Structure formats: structure tokens, C-alpha cells
Amino acid sequence: MRIFLRSLIARLALAAVLPVAAVSFALAGAGNAEAQQMPPGAKQPSEFPRVKLTVGMFVVDAAVAANDPDREQGLMYRTQLAPNEGMLFVFNENAVHCFWMKNTLIPLSIAFIRADGTITDVDEMQAETTNNHCPRNNGVYALEMSKGWFQSKGIKPGMKIQGLPQPQ
């Protein structure tokens, strides 16, 4: 009887542990969901160069997309951004640069910026859409942040962004 009870207790303990282990395994995999969603050849978020920008009294930690492949990928496939994290797009020409949100999983706000750092336009963009978002003015930079970031910080056209890298 004692052996039977030990065996029964061992089986019950194992039955209690297996679901916990399965949930733990599933949760551990969820932490890598962003990496798993990136298609082969896509740049991981940590692989983009970064720059600290100042907008009013706020500091932005921005990944920099300054070449065609990086600008094409942008924030595609990302599932989240830190509170003051964004992506700065740097262009080699002063022009109207339009954006869309194909394969971009999170809604974003975008500020279009002149070479001198002046914000010319701010727009809100819905996730996974192909609507064009174009500024009314020429510019050299665009800064994408989580949707509503500029409005919540009181950042508007006419304000300047400091710390912008020079276009190449």
C-alpha cells in the first residue's frame, strides 16, 4: 500500500507540473514573438544604428533608417515600441517623402521634418494599411513614434528637433 501511495503521489505531482511547464514554455516563446515574426533577411530592431533626439523637453531613442533597405523595412513587423522609442528616416534629398503602413503591426504617428530640424507636418497612421501619408512640405527626415505620441507631448509643426544626423 505504501508503494502504491508513493506512486500515486508521484503521478499526481507530475500531472500538476506538466500543465505549468507547458504554460511556462509557451510564455517563454511569447517573449520572442517579435523575433519570430521577422521574415528571413529582415533586420532585427537591435541592428539599426540609434540616435538620441531632443524634442522640446523630451528625449527620443530613435533607430535610424538612412539607406533604401532600412527605410523600406522601417518599423515593419514590430509589435511594440518603448515609451519614447521611434524610428528616424533620413533621406538624401529634400522632397515630399510619403509613407504607408503595410506589414506595420502597430499604429504610429509621424512627424515630417525639414533639414533644419523644423517639424512641418504630423500625421496619424493606422496599422496594416496602404493609405499614403504625405507631408504638405518638402523635408529630409521623418520620425515615427507610437500613435498619439506627438499630440500627448504637445509637439506640433513649427517646433524643432535637435540631434538629427546629417543626410549622407
N, C-alpha and C positions, 0 to 999 in steps of 0.2 A: 504494500500500500504506500509506503514511504517513497519508493521509486516512482510509482505511478503519479503521486502528487508532485514530485520534483519535475517529472516530465511534463505534466500538465501546466505547472507554473512556468516552466521554460517556454512552452508553446504559447502561453498567454502573453508572456513578456515579449516574445518575438512578434506576435501579432500586433501588439501595441506599438512596437518600434518601427515596423515596416512602413505603416502609413506616414509616420513622422519623417522617416528617411526619404520617402518618395516626395513629400511636400518640400523638404529641405533641398532635395536635388532639383526640383522644379524651380524653386525660388532662386537657387544659385544660378541656374541657367537664365532666369529673367534678368539678372544684372548684366548679362552680356547680350541682351536683346538688340541693343544698338549695333554692336559689332556684328551680330549675326545677320542683320538686315542689310548691311552694306554689300553691294554686289562685288564680285571679284574685280580687282583693279581700282576700286574706289579708295580714295584717300581717307584714312581714319581721322577723326577730329583732332587728335593729338599731333598729327603730322603737318598741319598747317602752321606756318610761321604766325607769331602772335605779336600784338602791339597794344600798349595801354593808351587809350584816348581819354581826353577830358572834355566833357560837355557840361557847361555850367559848373556845378559843384560835384558832378558825378564822374566816376572813373569807369570806363568800359574796357573790359578784357575782350579784345577782338581778334579772331582768327583772320588772316589776311589772304585774300584770293587776288593775286596780281598777274596771273597768266591765264591763257584760254582754258586749259583743263580744270584749273582750280575754280575759275569763275563759272564754268559750265556746271560743276558739281555743287558749288556753294554749300548751302545747308540741307541739300537733299539727303533723305534717309535718316536724318537726325530725329530723335524722339523727344529731346528736351534741350533746353539751354539753362545755364545757371542764371541767377537774377540779373546780373549786369554783364552778361556774355552776349557777344554778337559776332557778325562777320562783316568785315570791311572789304568791299570790292574796289580795286584800284584799276583804273583804265589808262591807257596810253594816249588817249585823245579826249579833248573837250567836246562832248557831244551829248545827245539825248540817248541815254542807255536805258532800255526797257527790261523789265523783269517779269517772270511768271513763276508759278508755284508747282509745276509738275514734279511729282515724286518728293515734294517737300511736305513732311508729315505734321508739322506744327504751324499754326498761324503766326504771321510775322508782321511787324511794322518796318517800313523802310524810309530812310532819310536820304535824299539826293543832295549831293554836296559839291560846291564849286572848288576850284583849285586852291582858293584862299581859305578854305575851311567853312565857308558860309553855307548853312543849310538853306536850300531853295524850295524844297517840297518834302512833305511827309505823307505817306500813304499806308493804308491798312490792307493786308493781303490774307485771304483765306487759304487754308491748307489744300493741297492737291487740286489746284485749279490751273487752267491755262489762260486765264484773263491776263491781258497785258497791263502792266503798271509802268507808266512812263511819266517822267517829270515834264513840267512845262518849260524848263530851262535846261541849257547845257550844263554839264558837270563832268567831273573827273572821278568822283567817288560815290559810293552808295554804302550805307550802313544798315544792315538788317539786325533787328532786335526782336525779342518776344513781342507779340501783338499787344499794343497799348502802352508799351514802354515809354515812348516819347511823350505821349499825352499825360501819362501818370507822373512824369517828372517835370512837366511844364516846358518841355523843349519844343520850340516852334521854328518855322522858317525865319531867317534873319539872324539866328544865333550861330555862334562859331564853335567848331570842333577843333581842339588842339591836339598835336601829336601825330598828325597824319604823315605817313611816309610819302616820299616823293615818287611820282609815277616814273617808270623806267623808260 
